Amino acid sequence: MVSKFVLPLVIASSLSFSVFANTQAKFDEYVSNLKVEALEKGYSQTLIDEAFATVKFKKKVIKADKNQPEVVETLETYLPKRVPQWKVDRARNLYSKHKPVLETIAKEYGVQARFIVALWGLESNFGRIQGGHPVISSVVTLAFDGRREALYKRQLWAALDILKDGHISLDKFKGSWAGAMGQTQFMPTSFNSYAVDYDGDGRKDIWTTEVDAFASIANYLKQAGWNDNLTWGRQIQLPENFDHKYVLKRGTKTRKQWLEYWKDSERSLSDWQALGLRRADGSDLPKVDITAALVMPDDINGRMYLAYDNYKALMHWNRSYYFATSVGYLSDRIGYPKI
């Protein structure tokens, strides 16, 4: 009786070990090839040896990437979880605490401070949740996995640049399982494009220096086309039997295509008023000369928004209607009543 049950377990254990050993051997070979490629790209042998010395194949990273939760959400369930009252209260308290430097940065970059705080809060819970995965191991593991190899190899080279430039030491170079880093949760390529050394200490420290994180968020939005004369959008009511053709189309595969669909939906507020749209409380739309696209995060029966150009910048940060809308929603809760 004993052998009947033990034998399959032994075989399964052996197979599992064999699969792992085979994967580890392939990973080691992959890393060796990456090191050669890094040398050819001009990285120093010293940097390569240091950066790859502790690289490990992270099964948890692959598992997280392939098994991201498929929870059926609507904006009605998402917003209360992402922007609970305690987060609003903390955001307003931290805005007040950092108000002088936040408003200085806001003025310098042309990005309202409430949006900086909103992104800070939603990305890392105001710096508290940054992830503990070694960035190099994460991006190498995801490149090795192969499904998005080119993307994660770009992240690897960008990560090596960050180490080369001395912005952080290897032992502290950590982030989410996907490689997003610091209080801003920038990917390495985004770090190299948008991170700012605001305190002038020679390091773009989005991990521990709050003012660097604030300025980096502001710089990202500015480079994405932010206009501080505008807000992000507003929730609206649709008239009865509204023609769906005016809604921004769904199912886009690229940002370029999404921007084309935005253009198709975009109209002046006076045109939207003429089509029967009203504010959420039923009153007329603002009489200002700006354009907006009609955004539908769920379906035609869910919340509907007229989104202004700044919404495009939020969607550049993360092309998710839920994310962009949650940033706008939290920013409104931070800004009103005025601190």
C-alpha positions in Angstrom: 0.0 0.0 0.0 2.8 2.4 0.8 4.5 2.0 -2.6 1.2 2.7 -4.4 1.2 6.2 -3.0 4.8 7.0 -2.5 6.0 6.1 -6.1 3.9 8.8 -7.9 5.1 11.4 -5.4 8.7 10.5 -6.0 8.3 10.5 -9.8 6.4 13.9 -9.6 9.2 15.3 -7.4 11.9 14.1 -9.9 10.0 15.6 -12.8 9.6 18.9 -11.1 13.3 19.0 -10.2 14.2 18.1 -13.8 12.0 20.9 -15.2 13.5 23.4 -12.8 17.0 22.3 -13.6 16.4 22.6 -17.3 14.8 26.0 -16.9 17.7 27.2 -14.7 20.3 26.0 -17.2 18.5 27.9 -20.0 18.2 31.0 -17.8 21.9 30.8 -17.0 22.7 30.6 -20.7 20.4 33.5 -21.4 22.0 35.6 -18.7 25.5 34.8 -20.2 24.3 36.1 -23.6 22.8 39.2 -22.0 26.2 40.0 -20.4 27.9 39.7 -23.8 25.3 42.0 -25.3 25.7 44.5 -22.5 29.4 44.6 -23.1 28.9 45.2 -26.8 26.6 48.1 -25.9 29.4 49.7 -24.0 28.6 48.9 -20.4 31.7 48.4 -18.3 32.7 44.9 -17.3 32.7 46.1 -13.7 29.1 47.3 -13.9 28.0 44.1 -15.7 29.7 41.9 -13.1 28.1 43.8 -10.3 24.6 44.1 -11.8 24.4 40.4 -12.8 26.1 38.9 -9.7 22.9 38.5 -7.8 20.5 37.9 -10.8 18.1 35.0 -10.2 15.3 33.4 -12.1 12.2 34.5 -10.2 9.3 32.0 -10.6 7.1 34.4 -8.6 7.6 37.1 -11.2 6.5 34.8 -14.0 3.6 33.5 -11.9 2.5 37.1 -11.2 2.7 38.1 -14.8 0.7 35.1 -16.1 -1.8 35.0 -13.4 -2.9 38.6 -12.9 -6.3 38.6 -11.2 -9.3 38.8 -13.6 -11.7 40.4 -11.2 -15.0 41.7 -12.7 -15.0 45.3 -11.7 -17.1 48.3 -12.6 -16.2 51.9 -11.8 -18.8 51.8 -9.0 -16.9 49.0 -7.3 -13.4 50.2 -8.3 -13.5 53.8 -7.1 -14.5 53.1 -3.5 -11.6 50.6 -3.2 -9.0 52.7 -4.9 -10.1 56.0 -3.4 -11.5 55.3 0.1 -12.1 58.1 2.5 -8.9 57.3 4.5 -6.9 57.9 1.3 -8.6 61.2 0.6 -7.9 62.3 4.2 -4.3 61.2 4.1 -3.8 62.9 0.7 -5.2 66.2 2.0 -3.1 66.0 5.1 0.1 65.3 3.1 -0.8 68.1 0.7 -1.0 70.4 3.6 2.2 69.2 5.1 4.2 69.6 1.8 2.1 72.5 0.5 5.0 75.0 0.0 7.2 72.7 -2.1 4.3 71.1 -3.9 3.0 74.5 -5.0 6.5 75.6 -6.0 6.9 72.5 -8.2 3.4 72.9 -9.5 4.2 76.4 -10.7 7.5 75.5 -12.2 6.1 72.6 -14.2 2.6 73.8 -14.9 0.9 70.9 -13.2 -1.6 71.4 -10.4 -0.3 70.0 -7.1 -3.5 68.0 -6.4 -2.7 65.8 -9.4 0.9 65.2 -8.2 -0.5 64.1 -4.8 -3.2 62.0 -6.4 -0.7 60.0 -8.5 1.7 59.7 -5.6 -1.1 58.2 -3.5 -2.5 55.9 -6.1 0.9 54.6 -7.4 2.6 53.9 -4.0 0.3 54.8 -1.2 2.3 58.0 -0.7 5.6 56.1 -0.9 4.7 53.4 1.5 4.3 50.5 -1.0 7.1 50.4 -3.5 7.7 46.7 -4.0 10.6 44.6 -2.8 11.7 42.7 -5.9 15.2 43.3 -7.2 14.7 45.2 -10.4 17.5 43.5 -12.4 16.2 40.0 -11.6 12.6 41.0 -12.4 13.3 42.5 -15.8 15.8 39.7 -16.8 13.3 37.1 -15.8 10.5 38.7 -17.8 12.8 39.1 -20.8 13.8 35.4 -20.5 10.1 34.4 -20.4 10.0 35.6 -24.0 6.5 37.0 -24.4 7.7 40.6 -24.2 11.4 40.1 -24.6 12.1 43.3 -26.5 10.2 45.4 -24.0 12.0 44.0 -21.0 15.4 44.1 -22.6 14.9 47.8 -23.1 14.0 48.0 -19.4 17.2 46.1 -18.6 19.4 48.5 -20.5 17.6 51.4 -18.9 18.1 49.8 -15.5 21.9 49.5 -16.1 22.0 53.1 -17.1 20.4 54.0 -13.7 23.0 52.0 -11.9 25.8 53.4 -14.1 24.7 57.0 -13.3 24.7 56.3 -9.6 21.1 57.2 -8.8 20.7 54.2 -6.5 22.9 51.3 -5.2 22.2 47.8 -6.4 21.1 46.5 -2.9 18.4 49.2 -2.8 17.4 48.9 -6.5 14.0 47.3 -5.9 10.5 47.7 -7.2 7.3 45.8 -8.2 7.4 42.3 -9.7 7.1 44.0 -13.2 10.0 46.4 -12.5 8.1 49.6 -11.6 10.1 51.5 -9.1 9.9 54.0 -6.3 7.3 56.4 -5.0 6.3 57.1 -8.6 6.4 53.5 -9.8 8.3 54.4 -13.0 9.6 51.7 -15.2 13.3 52.1 -15.9 12.8 53.7 -19.3 10.3 56.2 -17.8 12.8 56.9 -15.1 15.4 57.8 -17.7 12.9 60.0 -19.6 11.2 61.8 -16.7 12.9 61.5 -13.3 14.2 64.7 -11.8 16.9 65.5 -9.3 15.0 68.3 -7.7 17.0 68.7 -4.5 20.3 68.9 -6.6 22.2 66.2 -4.8 23.3 64.5 -8.0 20.8 61.6 -7.7 17.3 61.3 -9.1 16.0 59.6 -6.0 12.4 58.6 -6.5 12.7 56.0 -3.8 13.4 58.0 -0.6 13.4 61.7 -1.6 9.9 63.0 -1.8 10.7 66.3 -3.6 12.4 64.3 -6.4 9.3 62.1 -6.6 7.0 65.1 -6.8 9.0 66.8 -9.5 9.3 63.6 -11.5 5.6 63.1 -11.5 5.1 66.8 -12.6 7.8 66.4 -15.3 6.1 63.3 -16.7 2.7 65.0 -17.0 4.3 68.2 -18.4 6.2 66.1 -21.1 2.9 64.3 -21.8 1.2 67.6 -22.7 -0.4 68.7 -19.4 -2.2 72.1 -19.4 -2.7 73.6 -15.9 -5.4 75.9 -17.3 -7.6 72.8 -17.5 -8.8 70.2 -15.1 -9.2 66.5 -16.2 -12.9 66.1 -17.0 -16.3 65.8 -15.4 -19.0 63.3 -14.9 -22.1 64.0 -17.0 -25.6 62.8 -17.8 -26.7 61.6 -21.2 -30.1 62.4 -22.7 -32.6 59.6 -23.5 -31.8 57.6 -26.6 -28.4 59.1 -27.0 -26.5 58.0 -30.1 -23.6 55.8 -29.1 -21.5 56.8 -32.1 -20.4 59.9 -30.2 -18.7 57.8 -27.5 -14.9 57.3 -27.7 -14.5 53.8 -29.2 -13.2 51.0 -27.1 -10.8 48.1 -27.7 -7.8 50.0 -29.0 -4.5 48.2 -29.2 -2.1 51.1 -29.3 -1.9 54.6 -28.0 -1.8 55.9 -31.6 -5.1 54.2 -32.4 -6.6 55.4 -29.1 -5.7 59.0 -29.9 -7.3 58.6 -33.3 -10.5 57.5 -31.7 -10.2 60.4 -29.2 -10.1 62.8 -32.2 -13.3 61.2 -33.6 -15.2 61.8 -30.3 -13.8 65.2 -29.5 -16.2 68.2 -29.7 -16.6 71.6 -28.1 -18.6 71.8 -24.9 -21.2 73.9 -26.7 -21.6 71.0 -29.2 -22.0 68.5 -26.4 -24.6 70.8 -24.8 -26.5 70.9 -28.0 -26.4 67.1 -28.1 -28.2 67.0 -24.8 -25.3 66.3 -22.4 -25.5 67.9 -18.9 -23.5 67.9 -15.7 -24.0 65.1 -13.3 -26.4 67.3 -11.3 -28.5 68.0 -14.4 -27.3 71.6 -14.9 -25.8 73.0 -18.1 -22.2 72.4 -19.1 -19.7 75.2 -18.5 -19.7 77.9 -21.1 -16.0 77.8 -21.9 -14.2 77.4 -25.2 -12.6 73.9 -24.7 -13.1 70.5 -26.3 -13.7 67.2 -24.7 -14.1 63.5 -25.7 -16.9 61.4 -24.3 -15.4 58.6 -22.2 -17.3 55.4 -21.2 -15.2 53.4 -18.6 -17.9 50.7 -18.4 -20.9 50.6 -20.6 -23.5 53.2 -21.7 -25.5 52.6 -18.4 -22.4 53.3 -16.3 -20.7 56.5 -15.4 -20.0 58.8 -18.3 -17.4 61.5 -18.5 -16.5 64.4 -20.7 -12.7 64.2 -20.6 -10.4 67.2 -21.4 -6.9 67.1 -22.9 -5.3 66.5 -19.6 -7.0 63.1 -19.5 -4.8 62.1 -22.5 -1.8 62.8 -20.3 -3.2 60.5 -17.6 -3.8 57.8 -20.2 -0.2 58.2 -21.3 0.8 57.4 -17.8 -1.4 54.3 -17.7 -3.8 53.5 -20.5 -6.6 52.4 -18.3 -9.9 54.3 -18.0 -10.3 53.2 -14.4 -6.8 54.4 -13.5 -7.1 57.7 -15.2 -10.5 58.4 -13.8 -9.4 57.4 -10.3 -6.6 60.0 -10.5 -9.0 62.7 -11.6 -11.5 61.7 -8.9 -8.9 61.7 -6.1 -7.5 65.0 -7.3 -11.0 66.5 -7.1 -11.4 65.2 -3.5 -7.9 66.7 -2.6 -8.6 70.1 -4.2 -12.1 70.7 -2.9 -12.8 72.1 -0.4 -9.7 74.2 -0.8 -6.8 73.4 1.5 
